[in-house]
Amino acid sequence: MRRAGIEAIAVAVLLVGVAAGLLSLETPTARGAVVSFQLFGNLRGWSTTPGAETNPGPTLSVDAGDHVTLDLTAEDGILHTFWIDYDGDGIVDVAEPLSEQSAGTTTFEFDATVAGTFAYYCSLHCGSVCNPTGSLMRGTWITRGPTVAISVPGASTSWTGGVAHDIVFNLGGTEPSTALTVWANFTRNGGTVTGTIAGPIPGTANPNVVSWTPTGFSATDVAIEITAIDSAGRRTTRTTAPLEIDSVAPTVASTFPASGATGVSTNAQVRVMWSEGMNRTATASVSSFGVVRVDSGQWLPGTTSWSPDSQQTTFIPSPALEPFTTYGGQVNTTARDESDPGNALLAPHLWTFTTGGAADTVSPTVTLALANPGVQSEGGNVNITAVVNDDTGVSRVSAHVVGPLFDTNLTMAQAGGNLWYANESFFAKGAYDFTVWATDGAGNIGSRSGSFEVIDTTPPAPPTGVAGILVSEVTVRVSWNPSPSADVAGYHVYRGGPSGGPFVRRTPSAVPASGTLQFLDSAVEPGATYSYVVTAVDDSGNESQFSGGVSIVVPSRLSDLLLIVVAAIGIPVAALGGYLIWRRRRRERG
């Protein structure tokens, strides 16, 4: 648990939270034995006995569901951590066990909830990206127990409520899948509502399939949990990404032409606006949607198109409508929404309209296209407003918005009269351009453009792992780990007194994020005690809060500094004494 040499003097506190997973319902508590280890470490590696550190260190094994207690001792007096890299990416993630930093002895407790074989490290001294073959202070961690891999449902799934769906997953681990007992549960509404799907049921040969018929609710944040327990009581739970359950039947929100409309242009297009996104194949079929000439009962031929959000269907008759003729539109309950396999239309929708004697060749006029506010912070909401006029009536208005990481058509809603609007949140800073497109009943189009800007007002996260190292009688080297924020451009180092702040900035300009993350403070006084903190600065100039601090004691004499050095690197004190006598005599000789 040590960095060699004088660089061991001090390291700052690393604050990392460990997020807990959701609890499964109707699932028995695992046997949850309490397992204890005593682990010693330094830069040479790890050991279960003092002074015997090796790299890699010992293999440690527990059972899934065990409560683990680690008594950790840093034998070199340097700050270290204990961390299990569950996903093997070499980077500390929030859900992975990570102890507090300690330069002495500390106790770390956690529950072993993820079965498998993983690498463990000191997160401060394994390298910039840790790996199980070449890093310092590494070892092997084994959590024995069942494994669960869910293949269905996947991300962005939308299931129809009241219909049976298959949940598909594979089981594995230290016992055959047929020896495991399985529970399936779900949560929704931010985890405040929970329910049981199945269990206890025996595992089967892979793939395992559990049928679920969600009823009585709609939600967009449903999470399915599969828990497997083996014969020894070892337990593993896996949770899906959020999915949607849609139990609401769609309706027709409006039509164009409206029911009972007269004087409709002969080149009019027939549009249906739906209450939600629809299944395009089922809804646009001839059995679901059509236009008929009332006096003859003849169904009109034509083509169908969709809005990008699947909430508007447009039927273009071919040939055009006859003048002074009554037509009927009809939508049947075979139309379905976008969920799988889809909720049927709540009720059939029938309406009629009558044409006038001429075609409409006049395009709508967009007299105003405005974004409010014109400058918004990242993640903020921008309202795009348009004023649209047309001689026969507007059927659809949309805003095509293009900007950083954004290229989307937004459907605009009618606020009343000729005013239309769309609200959207924008998370990437930069300049955005938009064009409002207005379409009338005949398909004539008018447009107007505008722009707005999204700026970054959010400070980045502070850096971690701040360390201070005395490299001479008058110089302290401060180093740190990078901030997890992606847009950091540089760092500032601040110095305070022995009890902390007030802190004064020591970096005349930011230390570049792309370079070596360290700063040499060459204005320290012998015998003084200093505190250092570091901030991150993003490319918009926003500065983070202070990092955790580190305290450095500057020795009052050179011999004190040398004592610290030899203590860190193991030079015998007798040798140091001989060196000091030689140095003094040489100084006396001039």
C-alpha positions as CSV (number, residue, x, y, z in Angstrom):
1,M,0.0,0.0,0.0
2,R,2.8,2.6,-0.8
3,R,4.4,4.8,-3.4
4,A,8.2,4.4,-3.0
5,G,10.4,7.2,-1.7
6,I,9.6,10.7,-0.6
7,E,6.4,10.8,-2.7
8,A,4.7,8.9,0.1
9,I,4.4,11.9,2.4
10,A,0.7,12.7,1.9
11,V,-2.3,12.1,-0.3
12,A,-5.7,13.8,-0.2
13,V,-9.1,12.2,0.7
14,L,-11.0,10.6,-2.1
15,L,-14.8,10.7,-1.8
16,V,-16.6,8.1,-3.8
17,G,-20.2,6.9,-3.1
18,V,-21.3,3.4,-3.4
19,A,-24.8,3.1,-4.9
20,A,-27.1,0.4,-3.6
21,G,-29.2,-1.7,-6.0
22,L,-32.9,-2.2,-5.8
23,L,-34.3,-4.8,-3.4
24,S,-36.2,-7.6,-4.9
25,L,-39.7,-8.3,-3.7
26,E,-40.9,-11.6,-2.2
27,T,-37.3,-12.8,-2.3
28,P,-35.8,-14.5,0.7
29,T,-32.8,-12.9,2.3
30,A,-29.6,-14.7,1.5
31,R,-27.8,-16.4,4.3
32,G,-25.5,-13.3,4.5
33,A,-22.6,-14.7,6.4
34,V,-20.1,-12.2,7.9
35,V,-16.7,-12.8,6.3
36,S,-13.6,-11.0,7.6
37,F,-10.2,-10.5,6.1
38,Q,-7.1,-8.8,7.4
39,L,-5.2,-7.3,4.5
40,F,-1.8,-5.5,4.6
41,G,-0.4,-3.5,1.7
42,N,2.3,-1.3,0.4
43,L,3.7,-0.5,-3.1
44,R,5.1,-4.0,-3.2
45,G,1.6,-5.4,-3.2
46,W,-0.8,-7.1,-0.8
47,S,-0.7,-9.8,1.9
48,T,-2.8,-11.4,4.6
49,T,0.2,-11.3,6.9
50,P,2.4,-8.2,7.7
51,G,5.6,-7.8,5.8
52,A,4.8,-10.4,3.2
53,E,3.3,-8.3,0.4
54,T,3.5,-9.6,-3.2
55,N,2.1,-8.4,-6.5
56,P,-0.3,-9.8,-7.4
57,G,-1.6,-10.3,-3.9
58,P,-3.6,-13.2,-2.4
59,T,-6.9,-14.4,-4.0
60,L,-9.8,-13.6,-1.8
61,S,-13.1,-15.5,-2.1
62,V,-16.5,-15.0,-0.6
63,D,-20.1,-16.1,-1.4
64,A,-22.6,-13.8,-3.0
65,G,-24.7,-12.3,-0.3
66,D,-21.9,-12.3,2.3
67,H,-21.2,-9.2,4.4
68,V,-17.5,-8.5,4.0
69,T,-15.4,-6.8,6.7
70,L,-11.8,-5.9,5.6
71,D,-9.3,-4.7,8.2
72,L,-6.8,-2.8,6.0
73,T,-3.4,-1.7,7.1
74,A,-1.0,0.5,5.1
75,E,2.4,-0.7,6.2
76,D,4.3,2.1,4.5
77,G,2.3,4.9,6.1
78,I,1.0,6.1,2.7
79,L,-2.7,6.7,1.9
80,H,-4.2,3.7,0.1
81,T,-7.6,2.3,-0.8
82,F,-9.1,-1.1,-1.5
83,W,-11.3,-1.3,-4.7
84,I,-13.0,-4.1,-6.6
85,D,-13.3,-3.5,-10.4
86,Y,-16.6,-5.2,-11.1
87,D,-16.8,-4.2,-14.8
88,G,-13.1,-4.6,-15.6
89,D,-12.8,-1.1,-17.2
90,G,-9.9,-0.1,-14.9
91,I,-11.8,3.0,-13.7
92,V,-13.6,3.4,-10.4
93,D,-17.4,3.4,-10.9
94,V,-20.0,4.5,-8.4
95,A,-21.4,1.0,-7.8
96,E,-18.1,-0.7,-7.0
97,P,-16.8,-1.3,-3.5
98,L,-14.2,1.3,-2.6
99,S,-12.7,2.0,0.8
100,E,-11.8,5.4,2.2
101,Q,-8.2,6.4,1.9
102,S,-6.1,5.5,4.9
103,A,-2.4,5.7,5.8
104,G,-2.8,3.5,8.8
105,T,-5.4,0.9,9.7
106,T,-9.1,1.2,8.8
107,T,-12.1,-1.1,8.5
108,F,-14.1,-1.3,5.3
109,E,-17.4,-3.1,5.1
110,F,-19.6,-4.0,2.1
111,D,-22.0,-6.6,0.8
112,A,-20.9,-9.0,-2.0
113,T,-23.7,-8.7,-4.4
114,V,-22.0,-9.3,-7.8
115,A,-20.9,-12.9,-8.5
116,G,-17.9,-13.6,-10.7
117,T,-14.1,-13.2,-10.7
118,F,-12.7,-9.7,-10.6
119,A,-9.4,-7.8,-10.0
120,Y,-8.9,-5.7,-6.8
121,Y,-6.5,-2.8,-6.5
122,C,-5.4,0.2,-4.5
123,S,-7.1,2.8,-6.7
124,L,-4.4,5.4,-6.0
125,H,-1.4,3.3,-7.1
126,C,-2.5,0.9,-9.8
127,G,-1.9,3.3,-12.7
128,S,-4.1,5.7,-14.7
129,V,-6.1,2.8,-16.0
130,C,-5.8,-0.3,-13.9
131,N,-5.5,-3.8,-15.4
132,P,-5.2,-7.3,-13.9
133,T,-1.8,-8.1,-15.4
134,G,0.4,-5.1,-15.2
135,S,-0.8,-2.8,-12.4
136,L,0.8,-2.3,-9.0
137,M,-1.1,-3.5,-5.9
138,R,-3.5,-5.9,-7.7
139,G,-5.1,-9.2,-6.7
140,T,-8.0,-11.5,-7.5
141,W,-11.4,-11.3,-5.9
142,I,-13.9,-14.1,-6.4
143,T,-17.5,-13.9,-5.4
144,R,-19.0,-17.4,-5.7
145,G,-22.6,-17.7,-6.6
146,P,-25.1,-17.6,-9.5
147,T,-24.9,-15.2,-12.4
148,V,-27.8,-13.6,-14.3
149,A,-27.7,-12.1,-17.8
150,I,-31.0,-10.6,-19.0
151,S,-31.4,-10.4,-22.8
152,V,-35.1,-9.4,-23.0
153,P,-36.4,-6.8,-22.5
154,G,-33.7,-4.5,-23.7
155,A,-33.2,-0.8,-23.7
156,S,-36.0,1.4,-25.2
157,T,-38.5,-1.5,-24.9
158,S,-42.2,-0.5,-24.9
159,W,-44.6,-3.2,-23.9
160,T,-48.4,-3.1,-24.2
161,G,-50.2,-3.5,-20.9
162,G,-52.6,-6.4,-20.5
163,V,-50.6,-8.6,-22.9
164,A,-48.3,-11.5,-22.0
165,H,-44.6,-10.8,-22.6
166,D,-41.5,-13.1,-22.3
167,I,-38.7,-12.1,-20.0
168,V,-35.6,-14.0,-21.3
169,F,-32.4,-14.5,-19.3
170,N,-29.4,-16.9,-18.9
171,L,-28.3,-18.3,-15.5
172,G,-24.8,-19.5,-14.6
173,G,-22.3,-19.6,-11.8
174,T,-20.9,-22.2,-9.5
175,E,-24.0,-24.5,-10.0
176,P,-26.0,-25.6,-13.0
177,S,-28.9,-23.3,-13.9
178,T,-31.3,-26.1,-13.1
179,A,-30.1,-26.1,-9.5
180,L,-31.0,-22.4,-9.0
181,T,-34.1,-20.8,-7.6
182,V,-35.4,-17.7,-9.3
183,W,-37.6,-14.7,-8.5
184,A,-38.8,-12.0,-10.9
185,N,-40.0,-8.7,-9.6
186,F,-40.5,-5.2,-10.9
187,T,-40.5,-1.6,-9.7
188,R,-41.9,1.7,-11.2
189,N,-42.6,5.3,-10.4
190,G,-39.1,5.9,-9.2
191,G,-39.1,2.7,-7.2
192,T,-42.0,3.7,-5.1
193,V,-44.3,1.0,-6.5
194,T,-43.2,-2.6,-6.5
195,G,-44.7,-5.9,-7.6
196,T,-44.0,-9.6,-8.0
197,I,-43.9,-11.2,-11.4
198,A,-42.9,-14.8,-10.5
199,G,-41.1,-16.9,-7.9
200,P,-39.9,-18.9,-6.3
201,I,-39.5,-21.0,-9.5
202,P,-36.8,-23.4,-10.5
203,G,-34.2,-22.4,-13.1
204,T,-34.2,-24.2,-16.4
205,A,-31.7,-24.9,-19.1
206,N,-30.8,-21.6,-20.8
207,P,-32.4,-19.5,-22.0
208,N,-34.8,-19.1,-19.1
209,V,-38.2,-17.6,-19.9
210,V,-40.7,-16.0,-17.5
211,S,-44.0,-14.8,-18.8
212,W,-45.4,-11.5,-17.5
213,T,-48.7,-9.8,-18.2
214,P,-48.5,-6.2,-16.8
215,T,-51.9,-4.9,-16.1
216,G,-53.6,-1.8,-14.6
217,F,-50.8,0.8,-15.0
218,S,-48.7,2.8,-17.5
219,A,-45.2,3.9,-16.7
220,T,-42.0,4.8,-18.5
221,D,-39.5,3.8,-15.8
222,V,-40.4,0.1,-15.2
223,A,-37.4,-2.0,-14.1
224,I,-37.5,-5.8,-14.0
225,E,-35.3,-7.6,-11.4
226,I,-34.2,-11.2,-11.7
227,T,-32.8,-12.8,-8.6
228,A,-31.2,-16.2,-8.5
229,I,-30.3,-18.1,-5.4
230,D,-28.2,-21.4,-5.4
231,S,-28.4,-24.3,-3.0
232,A,-25.9,-22.7,-0.7
233,G,-28.0,-19.6,-0.3
234,R,-25.8,-17.4,-2.5
235,R,-27.8,-14.7,-4.2
236,T,-27.4,-12.5,-7.3
237,T,-29.8,-9.8,-8.6
238,R,-29.8,-8.2,-12.0
239,T,-32.0,-5.3,-13.1
240,T,-33.0,-4.2,-16.6
241,A,-32.7,-0.7,-18.1
242,P,-35.9,1.3,-17.7
243,L,-38.7,0.2,-20.1
244,E,-42.2,1.4,-20.8
245,I,-45.5,-0.3,-20.1
246,D,-48.3,1.4,-22.1
247,S,-51.8,0.4,-21.1
248,V,-53.6,3.5,-22.6
249,A,-55.6,3.1,-25.8
250,P,-54.8,5.8,-28.4
251,T,-57.4,8.2,-29.7
252,V,-57.8,10.6,-32.6
253,A,-56.8,14.0,-31.3
254,S,-58.0,16.0,-34.4
255,T,-58.4,15.7,-38.2
256,F,-57.9,18.0,-41.1
257,P,-60.2,18.8,-42.7
258,A,-62.2,19.0,-39.5
259,S,-65.5,17.2,-39.2
260,G,-68.2,19.2,-41.1
261,A,-65.8,21.5,-42.9
262,T,-67.0,23.0,-46.1
263,G,-65.2,24.8,-49.0
264,V,-62.2,22.5,-48.6
265,S,-59.7,22.9,-51.4
266,T,-59.7,20.2,-54.1
267,N,-56.0,19.5,-53.6
268,A,-56.5,19.0,-49.8
269,Q,-54.5,16.3,-48.0
270,V,-56.4,14.4,-45.3
271,R,-54.6,14.3,-42.0
272,V,-55.2,12.5,-38.7
273,M,-53.4,13.7,-35.5
274,W,-53.1,10.9,-32.9
275,S,-52.9,11.2,-29.1
276,E,-49.6,9.2,-29.2
277,G,-47.1,7.6,-31.5
278,M,-48.7,5.0,-33.7
279,N,-47.6,1.7,-35.3
280,R,-47.2,2.8,-38.9
281,T,-47.8,-0.5,-40.6
282,A,-51.0,-1.4,-38.7
283,T,-52.4,2.1,-38.7
284,A,-51.8,3.0,-42.4
285,S,-53.2,-0.2,-43.7
286,V,-56.4,0.0,-45.9
287,S,-58.3,-1.8,-43.2
288,S,-57.4,0.8,-40.6
289,F,-57.6,4.2,-42.4
290,G,-59.2,5.4,-45.6
291,V,-61.2,8.2,-47.3
292,V,-64.4,7.4,-49.2
293,R,-66.6,9.4,-51.6
294,V,-70.0,9.5,-49.8
295,D,-72.3,9.6,-52.9
296,S,-70.7,6.6,-54.6
297,G,-69.1,4.7,-51.7
298,Q,-65.9,4.6,-53.6
299,W,-62.7,4.4,-51.5
300,L,-60.0,6.8,-52.8
301,P,-56.6,5.7,-53.9
302,G,-53.6,7.6,-52.7
303,T,-50.3,7.6,-50.7
304,T,-49.7,7.9,-46.9
305,S,-46.8,9.6,-45.1
306,W,-46.0,10.1,-41.4
307,S,-44.6,12.9,-39.2
308,P,-41.2,12.0,-37.6
309,D,-42.8,11.3,-34.2
310,S,-45.5,9.0,-35.7
311,Q,-48.3,11.2,-34.3
312,Q,-49.6,12.4,-37.6
313,T,-50.7,10.5,-40.6
314,T,-51.2,12.2,-44.0
315,F,-53.2,10.8,-46.8
316,I,-52.7,12.3,-50.2
317,P,-55.5,11.4,-52.7
318,S,-54.5,10.5,-56.2
319,P,-56.2,11.9,-58.3
320,A,-57.2,15.1,-56.4
321,L,-60.6,15.6,-54.8
322,E,-63.6,16.5,-56.9
323,P,-65.1,20.0,-56.5
324,F,-68.4,20.4,-54.5
325,T,-68.2,16.8,-53.3
326,T,-68.7,15.3,-49.8
327,Y,-66.1,12.8,-48.5
328,G,-65.8,10.7,-45.4
329,G,-62.8,9.8,-43.4
330,Q,-62.7,6.6,-41.4
331,V,-60.3,5.1,-38.8
332,N,-60.9,1.7,-37.4
333,T,-59.8,0.0,-34.2
334,T,-57.3,-2.1,-36.1
335,A,-55.0,1.0,-35.8
336,R,-52.6,0.5,-32.9
337,D,-50.0,2.5,-31.0
338,E,-46.3,2.0,-31.0
339,S,-46.1,-0.3,-28.0
340,D,-45.5,-4.1,-28.5
341,P,-47.8,-5.5,-29.8
342,G,-49.8,-2.2,-29.5
343,N,-53.0,-0.9,-27.9
344,A,-55.9,-0.8,-30.3
345,L,-57.6,2.6,-31.0
346,L,-60.1,3.3,-28.3
347,A,-63.1,3.6,-30.7
348,P,-63.6,4.0,-34.5
349,H,-63.6,7.6,-35.7
350,L,-65.7,8.8,-38.6
351,W,-66.1,12.3,-40.0
352,T,-67.2,14.1,-43.3
353,F,-66.2,17.2,-45.1
354,T,-67.2,18.9,-48.4
355,T,-64.9,20.4,-51.0
356,G,-65.3,23.8,-52.7
357,G,-64.7,24.7,-56.3
358,A,-61.0,25.4,-56.4
359,A,-57.5,24.3,-55.4
360,D,-55.4,26.0,-52.7
361,T,-52.1,27.3,-54.1
362,V,-51.3,29.8,-51.4
363,S,-48.6,28.8,-48.9
364,P,-48.9,29.6,-45.2
365,T,-47.1,32.6,-43.9
366,V,-44.9,32.3,-40.8
367,T,-44.8,35.9,-39.6
368,L,-42.8,35.2,-36.4
369,A,-40.4,32.5,-35.3
370,L,-38.9,33.2,-31.9
371,A,-36.9,31.2,-29.3
372,N,-37.4,32.2,-25.7
373,P,-35.0,32.6,-24.0
374,G,-32.5,33.4,-26.7
375,V,-29.7,32.4,-24.4
376,Q,-30.3,29.4,-22.1
377,S,-28.2,27.4,-19.7
378,E,-27.3,23.7,-20.4
379,G,-30.3,21.5,-19.5
380,G,-32.7,24.4,-19.6
381,N,-36.0,24.6,-21.5
382,V,-36.3,26.7,-24.7
383,N,-39.8,27.7,-26.0
384,I,-40.0,28.1,-29.8
385,T,-43.0,30.2,-30.8
386,A,-44.4,30.9,-34.2
387,V,-47.3,32.9,-35.6
388,V,-48.7,31.2,-38.7
389,N,-51.5,32.5,-41.1
390,D,-53.1,30.8,-44.1
391,D,-56.1,31.5,-46.3
392,T,-57.7,28.1,-45.8
393,G,-56.2,26.8,-42.5
394,V,-53.0,25.3,-41.1
395,S,-52.8,21.6,-40.6
396,R,-49.4,21.1,-39.2
397,V,-46.4,23.2,-37.8
398,S,-43.0,21.8,-36.9
399,A,-39.6,23.2,-35.9
400,H,-36.5,21.6,-37.3
401,V,-33.7,22.3,-34.7
402,V,-30.1,21.7,-35.4
403,G,-27.3,22.2,-32.9
404,P,-24.5,20.3,-31.0
405,L,-25.6,16.7,-30.7
406,F,-29.1,17.7,-31.8
407,D,-30.9,17.4,-35.1
408,T,-34.6,16.9,-34.5
409,N,-38.0,17.8,-35.8
410,L,-40.3,19.1,-33.0
411,T,-44.0,19.0,-33.5
412,M,-45.5,22.3,-32.5
413,A,-48.8,22.5,-30.7
414,Q,-51.5,25.2,-31.3
415,A,-51.8,27.6,-28.4
416,G,-54.9,29.2,-29.8
417,G,-55.6,31.1,-33.0
418,N,-52.5,31.5,-35.2
419,L,-50.0,30.9,-32.3
420,W,-48.0,27.7,-32.2
421,Y,-45.3,26.5,-29.8
422,A,-42.9,23.7,-28.9
423,N,-40.9,23.3,-25.7
424,E,-37.7,21.3,-25.5
425,S,-34.7,20.9,-23.1
426,F,-31.2,21.3,-24.5
427,F,-28.2,19.8,-22.8
428,A,-25.2,20.5,-25.1
429,K,-23.8,24.0,-25.2
430,G,-23.4,25.9,-28.4
431,A,-25.3,27.7,-31.2
432,Y,-28.7,26.2,-32.4
433,D,-30.5,27.1,-35.6
434,F,-34.2,26.3,-36.2
435,T,-36.7,26.5,-39.0
436,V,-40.4,26.6,-38.5
437,W,-42.2,24.8,-41.2
438,A,-46.0,25.3,-41.6
439,T,-48.2,23.1,-43.8
440,D,-51.7,23.9,-44.9
441,G,-54.4,21.5,-45.8
442,A,-53.3,21.2,-49.4
443,G,-49.7,20.5,-48.6
444,N,-48.5,24.1,-49.3
445,I,-45.5,25.0,-47.1
446,G,-44.2,28.2,-45.6
447,S,-41.2,28.7,-43.3
448,R,-39.2,31.1,-41.2
449,S,-35.9,30.6,-39.3
450,G,-34.3,31.7,-36.1
451,S,-31.6,30.8,-33.6
452,F,-30.7,30.6,-30.0
453,E,-27.7,29.7,-27.8
454,V,-27.1,27.2,-25.0
455,I,-24.3,28.1,-22.6
456,D,-22.5,26.2,-19.9
457,T,-23.1,27.5,-16.4
458,T,-22.5,24.3,-14.5
459,P,-19.2,23.9,-12.7
460,P,-17.3,20.7,-13.3
461,A,-16.7,18.1,-10.5
462,P,-13.6,18.8,-8.5
463,P,-10.5,16.5,-9.0
464,T,-9.8,13.7,-6.6
465,G,-6.7,12.0,-5.1
466,V,-4.9,15.3,-4.2
467,A,-1.4,14.6,-2.8
468,G,1.4,16.8,-1.5
469,I,5.0,15.9,-1.7
470,L,8.0,17.8,-0.2
471,V,10.7,17.7,-2.9
472,S,13.1,20.2,-1.4
473,E,13.5,22.5,1.6
474,V,11.5,25.2,-0.3
475,T,9.3,23.3,-2.8
476,V,6.2,21.2,-2.5
477,R,4.8,19.3,-5.4
478,V,1.0,19.0,-5.5
479,S,-0.5,16.3,-7.7
480,W,-4.0,15.1,-8.3
481,N,-6.3,12.7,-10.3
482,P,-8.4,14.2,-13.1
483,S,-11.9,15.4,-12.6
484,P,-14.5,13.0,-13.9
485,S,-16.2,15.8,-15.8
486,A,-15.6,15.6,-19.6
487,D,-15.2,19.3,-20.4
488,V,-12.4,20.2,-18.0
489,A,-9.7,22.4,-19.6
490,G,-7.4,22.9,-16.6
491,Y,-6.9,23.1,-12.8
492,H,-6.0,25.7,-10.2
493,V,-4.1,25.0,-7.0
494,Y,-4.9,26.9,-3.8
495,R,-2.9,27.1,-0.6
496,G,-4.0,27.7,2.9
497,G,-2.6,27.6,6.4
498,P,-2.3,24.7,8.9
499,S,-6.0,24.6,9.7
500,G,-7.2,25.0,6.1
501,G,-8.6,28.1,4.5
502,P,-8.8,30.9,3.7
503,F,-7.2,29.6,0.5
504,V,-5.2,31.7,-1.9
505,R,-4.6,30.6,-5.5
506,R,-1.1,29.7,-6.3
507,T,-1.4,28.9,-10.1
508,P,-1.0,32.1,-12.2
509,S,-2.8,30.2,-15.0
510,A,-4.6,26.9,-15.1
511,V,-2.6,23.7,-15.3
512,P,-3.7,22.2,-18.6
513,A,-5.9,19.1,-18.3
514,S,-3.9,17.5,-21.1
515,G,-0.6,17.7,-19.4
516,T,1.0,16.3,-16.2
517,L,-1.4,17.0,-13.3
518,Q,1.0,18.6,-10.8
519,F,2.1,22.0,-9.6
520,L,5.4,23.0,-7.9
521,D,4.9,25.5,-5.1
522,S,8.4,26.9,-4.6
523,A,7.6,29.5,-2.0
524,V,7.2,27.6,1.2
525,E,8.9,28.4,4.5
526,P,10.8,25.9,6.7
527,G,8.8,25.0,9.8
528,A,5.5,26.0,8.3
529,T,2.4,23.8,7.7
530,Y,0.4,24.3,4.6
531,S,-3.0,23.0,3.3
532,Y,-3.6,22.5,-0.4
533,V,-6.8,22.1,-2.5
534,V,-7.3,21.9,-6.2
535,T,-10.2,23.0,-8.4
536,A,-11.2,22.1,-12.0
537,V,-12.0,24.7,-14.6
538,D,-14.1,23.8,-17.7
539,D,-13.8,25.1,-21.2
540,S,-16.4,27.7,-20.4
541,G,-14.5,29.1,-17.5
542,N,-16.7,27.6,-14.8
543,E,-14.7,26.6,-11.7
544,S,-15.5,23.6,-9.5
545,Q,-15.7,23.5,-5.7
546,F,-12.5,22.8,-3.8
547,S,-11.3,19.2,-3.8
548,G,-10.4,17.4,-0.6
549,G,-7.4,18.9,1.0
550,V,-3.9,17.7,1.9
551,S,-1.7,19.1,4.7
552,I,2.1,19.4,4.3
553,V,4.6,20.1,7.1
554,V,7.8,21.7,5.9
555,P,10.7,20.6,8.1
556,S,12.6,23.4,9.9
557,R,16.0,21.8,9.1
558,L,17.5,19.9,6.3
559,S,18.2,17.0,8.6
560,D,14.5,16.7,9.3
561,L,13.8,16.5,5.6
562,L,16.4,13.8,5.2
563,L,14.9,11.8,8.1
564,I,11.6,11.9,6.3
565,V,13.3,10.7,3.1
566,V,15.2,7.8,4.6
567,A,12.1,6.7,6.6
568,A,10.2,6.6,3.3
569,I,12.9,4.7,1.2
570,G,14.5,2.6,3.9
571,I,18.0,4.0,4.3
572,P,19.5,3.0,7.7
573,V,19.6,5.8,10.2
574,A,23.3,5.1,10.9
575,A,24.1,5.9,7.3
576,L,22.2,9.1,7.5
577,G,24.2,10.1,10.6
578,G,27.5,9.5,8.9
579,Y,26.3,11.6,5.9
580,L,25.3,14.5,8.2
581,I,28.7,14.4,10.0
582,W,30.5,14.5,6.6
583,R,28.4,17.4,5.4
584,R,29.0,19.4,8.5
585,R,32.8,18.9,8.4
586,R,32.9,19.8,4.7
587,R,31.0,23.0,5.5
588,E,33.4,23.8,8.3
589,R,36.4,23.4,6.0
590,G,34.8,26.0,3.8
